[in-house]
Amino acid sequence: MADIKLTSGDDRFTQSEANKDNWENYFGLDGNDTFKIYQGTVIGGAGNDTVARNPTGPGRRDVRGAE
């Protein structure tokens, strides 16, 4: 499990399909950030953050968010 920290600006992050089985922690920091992930934990910072789950096939995936 890795911690992935975005910048203090407006960021867009999409978890790659190659890493779709990895559960990571994503930190939005400041700015209006957009996350598209298969699974993991998103912790938003100051700003208007958007979190969306990438479409998956059969199986269970989970996205959790906190501000």
C-alpha angles and dihedrals in degrees: 000000000000132000111232114194122192124206129271089256131075106296138183118205127183120184108229121242088237088063098040092116093054119099106214136172113237121199119198099193112183126341136050102299132187121205125190109181141159095218140339143084121297120199111189125208134201111324136048106304126188124204124193131172117233112236114262137188126236117331137062124291128166136201120195127188137194135177 
